[in-house]
Amino acid sequence: MIQHIVMLDLPADHDSAELANVMAGLGALMHEIDGFLAFAHGPNRDFEGKSPDCAYAFVCTFADAAAVSAYHRDPTHQALGARLVALCQGGADGITVVDMEAEG
């Protein structure tokens, strides 16, 4: 299983309605892409003080690398990703991605 973890550096005055629309669009891809198993998103509470530049994050759970690849190639995902880039501080530099192969 692959956890696709995306952390967003959003300016304080970001368009929250646009962010909500993008999150809804990403969540809807679970019904379109085989092996896209789960989607969760929300604000970063940063309880340990380790990620002050991350205002928001989302996690996609995929069955395997083939499902992640299908997600990356998906035109709807690409369009939603471009909208996220426009929302983030520094554009693409405001997005951090980790693809963790989950064990256990």
Secondary structure, DSSP 8 states (H G I E B T S, - for coil): -EEEEEEE---TT--HHHHHHHHHHHHHGGGTSTTEEEEEEEE---TTSS-TT--EEEEEEESSHHHHHHHHH-HHHHHHHHHHHHHSTTGGGGEEEEEEE---
